[in-house]
């Protein structure tokens, strides 16, 4: 059970970010025994490992890491996605997409 509109907003934020910073975007869903994993990957510049905690804070924009010329957001997308995941008892994890080369953002929601 989840708040459908909220989870849709979190995914929209992740997909919008991925499309803004990359040319290729992939959404995948894994249904596991104890959780559902919603993953958005792109082929953009990604976010360096040491800046990922900063990236999920409200109003933080990592322009140097994510191409300043294309950045028009407020720095709330990842923070909102994080809050929505936490409000559902889950979490947002940021990682490197080994397949596409950019950012891999996964929302884990418990079943």
C-alpha positions as CSV (number, residue, x, y, z in Angstrom):
1,X,0.0,0.0,0.0
2,X,1.3,3.4,-0.9
3,X,0.1,6.9,-1.6
4,X,0.0,6.6,-5.4
5,X,0.2,10.4,-6.1
6,X,3.2,10.8,-3.8
7,X,5.1,7.9,-5.3
8,X,4.2,9.2,-8.8
9,X,5.7,12.5,-7.8
10,X,8.9,11.0,-6.6
11,X,9.3,9.0,-9.8
12,X,8.5,12.1,-11.9
13,X,11.2,14.0,-10.0
14,X,13.8,11.2,-10.7
15,X,12.8,10.9,-14.3
16,X,12.8,14.6,-14.9
17,X,16.3,14.9,-13.4
18,X,17.5,11.9,-15.5
19,X,16.1,13.4,-18.7
20,X,17.6,16.8,-17.9
21,X,21.1,15.5,-17.4
22,X,21.3,12.5,-19.7
23,X,20.3,11.5,-23.3
24,X,19.2,8.0,-22.3
25,X,17.0,7.2,-19.3
26,X,15.8,3.9,-18.0
27,X,13.1,3.0,-15.5
28,X,13.0,-0.5,-14.0
29,X,11.0,-2.1,-11.3
30,X,12.0,-5.1,-9.3
31,X,9.4,-6.9,-7.2
32,X,11.2,-8.7,-4.4
33,X,9.8,-10.7,-1.4
34,X,10.1,-7.9,1.1
35,X,10.3,-4.7,-1.1
36,X,9.7,-3.1,-4.4
37,X,12.7,-1.3,-6.0
38,X,12.0,1.5,-8.5
39,X,15.2,2.4,-10.3
40,X,15.9,5.4,-12.6
41,X,19.2,5.4,-14.5
42,X,20.7,7.9,-16.9
43,X,23.9,8.4,-19.0
44,X,24.6,11.9,-17.7
45,X,27.5,13.0,-15.6
46,X,26.2,11.4,-12.4
47,X,26.9,12.6,-8.9
48,X,30.2,11.9,-7.3
49,X,30.0,9.5,-4.3
50,X,31.2,12.1,-1.8
51,X,28.4,14.6,-2.9
52,X,25.4,12.2,-2.8
53,X,24.4,13.0,0.8
54,X,24.5,16.7,-0.1
55,X,22.5,16.2,-3.2
56,X,19.4,14.9,-1.3
57,X,19.3,18.0,0.9
58,X,16.6,20.6,0.0
59,X,17.8,23.5,-2.2
60,X,21.2,21.8,-2.9
61,X,22.2,22.0,-6.6
62,X,25.5,20.4,-7.6
63,X,25.9,22.4,-10.8
64,X,29.5,21.5,-11.2
65,X,28.7,17.8,-11.1
66,X,25.5,17.9,-13.2
67,X,26.2,20.4,-16.0
68,X,25.3,24.0,-15.0
69,X,24.1,25.0,-18.5
70,X,21.2,22.5,-18.3
71,X,20.3,23.0,-14.7
72,X,17.1,25.0,-14.1
73,X,15.7,23.3,-11.0
74,X,15.4,24.4,-7.5
75,X,17.3,21.5,-5.9
76,X,14.2,20.0,-4.4
77,X,13.6,16.9,-6.6
78,X,15.9,14.5,-4.8
79,X,14.9,15.8,-1.4
80,X,11.2,15.3,-2.2
81,X,11.9,11.8,-3.5
82,X,13.8,11.0,-0.3
83,X,11.0,12.3,1.9
84,X,8.4,10.4,0.0
85,X,10.4,7.2,0.2
86,X,10.9,7.7,4.0
87,X,7.2,8.5,4.6
88,X,6.5,5.1,3.1
89,X,9.0,3.3,5.3
90,X,11.5,3.1,2.5
91,X,14.6,4.9,1.3
92,X,16.2,6.5,-1.7
93,X,19.6,5.3,-2.7
94,X,21.9,7.1,-5.1
95,X,24.6,5.2,-6.9
96,X,26.6,5.0,-10.2
97,X,24.8,3.3,-13.1
98,X,27.4,0.7,-14.3
99,X,25.3,0.1,-17.4
100,X,24.5,3.6,-18.6
101,X,27.4,5.5,-16.9
102,X,25.4,8.2,-15.1
103,X,23.3,8.3,-12.0
104,X,21.3,5.4,-10.6
105,X,18.5,6.4,-8.2
106,X,16.5,3.7,-6.5
107,X,13.5,4.1,-4.3
108,X,13.1,1.0,-2.1
109,X,9.5,0.6,-0.7
110,X,8.7,-2.2,1.8
111,X,5.9,-4.6,0.9
